C-alpha cells in the first residue's frame, strides 16, 4: 500500500461520485494562485461533510477555520434557503480569497464570514447570545482545538453534530514522545471528546489524497 495508491483511489471515487463543479474547481485555483496552504479537505471529504450536514437537518452551521472557503462552499450548499453558516478565519488575506470564492459560488447570502482570532469570535458569538448551531466543523489551528471544543459545546444544543478534522496526523497521536503542539493539542482534544459528559463521540481514520488522517465525530447529548 502506498500514498500513490491512496491518492489514485481518491481520484477514482471523485470521478465516479462527484460531477464536475466549476465553483469548487475555481475556488481551488484561486487558493493556489493566492498561495494559500494546500490543506483544504479533499473533494470526497467535502462531499462527506455536505452529506452529514444534510443528514443532520442543519439550518445553522459553524465553521472554525475558513481558509479559502472550499469546505465553506460544501457546507453552505447543505443549508436550506433560510439557513446560515458562520465561518471564522484568522487571516484577512485568507478571508478575502474565501469571500470571493463564496461569492462566485452564489452563496454569500448564506455565509457570515468573521475575521480575527477564532477564540475571540467564538466568545463574541456567545456574548451575542447566538442561536445554537446544529452542525459545527472544527478545522483551524490544532493546539487550540480543546478551547474551540469548549466554545462549540456552549454554542450547541442537544443533537448538535461536532466534527473535528486532522485528528490522526499520520498516526503521530499514539507516539507519546511526539511533542509537536499540533499532536499534543489533538490528543487533548480527543481526550476531552471521550471524557466530556455531554458528548458521545468516535473517530475514524482516513487515507487518500490527504494522506493518513481522520475525523472525530460527536453528538451533543441532552444537557438536562
Steps between C-alpha positions, in 0.01 A plus 500: 500500500629846415404864503491488120233229516298682766496816288407306187201342677392845620509628142305193382230556762474869417473418129220247557305677775554874459397684183710781356451806718625832365468710821693246706764460229538877473527528878796262506661686209456834677643357822807373316544829316490687832756253641272383779611180676381193311317356799138506384293189551503273196199497265365173639550630856320821408209299368502294820467818709224620269304176537547488877369855531198410288439178695500699823245744357729791584361851460783668690861397440816624673838452334821578686771546236390636163829502308392569139139396547510160328339310788280803564347460155433131559334571835300803388352295216351268762293780651135580428414840352453651846819347642820670610864400523733695728863439404800629694838583347809649663675629185357804317671379182341157522163656581522726194565201273223303670248782463567514126466122468176498698364787293592321175312194626188714558494434875585836658142543621538189717849562638609728785879517472669639812869593511720483810623250759246219516489491881405869501236450231354203687485700823327779311241260361431383854471858624261577214285212628523335161230251414659155557657334200385166360832400342852612596817431300833560674786535252732774624825495703522167679660618827186705565251221424431426869404867544291498184321189624406673826346785305332263256320330786386836636368593155321169448173331592417134561542330165765736365759319290865598561772388259874552542742458209861377489483293819730212398800694371670209323463297820704745708226519763610164644866600526534624856844640418360734237471847654392685187227744619275382216526146634472583870206730430329224306557251783342741750212557261436125466529448876246775561266355237515160667460618857252788471164406656305687231662331202465164331798468266708285271775549243586345168829470313513602136751449221499673165641807331526655849723216621428313825272708717143496622192660647359505852122503520283580800142574582391717792286316752210644696635765739225440755 
